[in-house]
Amino acid sequence: MAPSMLVWRSRGLQAISQTNPIRAYASTSCPNQNIKSSSTDDKPVEANEKGFVDIENPYKKEPQRCIICKHNIELDYKNARLLSQFISPYTGGIYNRSVTGLCIYMQKRIAKLIRMSRRAGYMGYTMKNPDFLSDPKLFDHFKRK
């Protein structure tokens, strides 16, 4: 039996049972007897020995992914327009991972491709190409993630 707590309501003191909000109660007297799981198998969920059914945490956040991984963008050193989004228009330096919000793998790969693109002559070393200054911004350059 779940512990109860006394709460003051307009009708006086009332006892409220304290149960875990992440679990659903399933017993023979429960009106929602056919509780379905949210998985793809769509089998009825079995109650454990206490009569509770474990369900997914509704407050669990989706894991964050970087913008390149999320949209599955092909990276190439010849794509100077895309790579120029990750360099500063004022200094020509490569933005840090804390500014771009990329994962470690993609940040290293972007930096490597920018260096390759600069050596091949597709991008400048000291400043951003003026043709790319009006491109839409992928992230806020002045704000850390």
Secondary structure as the mmCIF struct_conf table of DSSP 4:
data_model
#
loop_
_struct_conf.conf_type_id
_struct_conf.id
_struct_conf.beg_label_comp_id
_struct_conf.beg_label_asym_id
_struct_conf.beg_label_seq_id
_struct_conf.end_label_comp_id
_struct_conf.end_label_asym_id
_struct_conf.end_label_seq_id
STRN STRN1 SER A 4 ARG A 9
TURN_TY1_P TURN_TY1_P1 SER A 10 ARG A 11
STRN STRN2 GLY A 12 SER A 17
TURN_TY1_P TURN_TY1_P2 PRO A 21 ILE A 22
STRN STRN3 ARG A 23 TYR A 25
TURN_TY1_P TURN_TY1_P3 THR A 28 SER A 29
BEND BEND1 PRO A 31 PRO A 31
BEND BEND2 ASN A 34 ASN A 34
HELX_LH_PP_P HELX_LH_PP_P1 ILE A 35 ILE A 35
STRN STRN4 LYS A 36 LYS A 36
HELX_LH_PP_P HELX_LH_PP_P2 SER A 37 SER A 37
BEND BEND3 SER A 38 SER A 39
TURN_TY1_P TURN_TY1_P4 THR A 40 ASP A 41
HELX_LH_PP_P HELX_LH_PP_P3 LYS A 43 LYS A 43
STRN STRN5 PRO A 44 PRO A 44
HELX_LH_PP_P HELX_LH_PP_P4 VAL A 45 ALA A 47
TURN_TY1_P TURN_TY1_P5 GLU A 49 LYS A 50
BEND BEND4 GLY A 51 GLY A 51
STRN STRN6 PHE A 52 ASP A 54
TURN_TY1_P TURN_TY1_P6 PRO A 58 TYR A 59
HELX_LH_PP_P HELX_LH_PP_P5 LYS A 60 GLN A 64
HELX_RH_AL_P HELX_RH_AL_P1 ILE A 67 HIS A 71
TURN_TY1_P TURN_TY1_P7 ASN A 72 ASN A 72
TURN_TY1_P TURN_TY1_P8 TYR A 77 LYS A 78
HELX_RH_AL_P HELX_RH_AL_P2 ALA A 80 LEU A 83
HELX_RH_3T_P HELX_RH_3T_P1 SER A 84 PHE A 86
STRN STRN7 ILE A 87 ILE A 87
TURN_TY1_P TURN_TY1_P9 PRO A 89 THR A 91
HELX_LH_PP_P HELX_LH_PP_P6 GLY A 93 GLY A 93
STRN STRN8 ILE A 94 ILE A 94
HELX_LH_PP_P HELX_LH_PP_P7 TYR A 95 ASN A 96
HELX_RH_AL_P HELX_RH_AL_P3 ARG A 97 THR A 100
HELX_RH_AL_P HELX_RH_AL_P4 ILE A 104 ALA A 120
TURN_TY1_P TURN_TY1_P10 GLY A 121 GLY A 121
BEND BEND5 TYR A 122 MET A 123
BEND BEND6 TYR A 125 MET A 127
HELX_RH_3T_P HELX_RH_3T_P2 PRO A 130 PHE A 132
TURN_TY1_P TURN_TY1_P11 LEU A 133 SER A 134
BEND BEND7 ASP A 135 ASP A 135
HELX_LH_PP_P HELX_LH_PP_P8 PRO A 136 LYS A 137
BEND BEND8 LEU A 138 PHE A 139
TURN_TY1_P TURN_TY1_P12 HIS A 141 PHE A 142
BEND BEND9 LYS A 143 LYS A 143
#
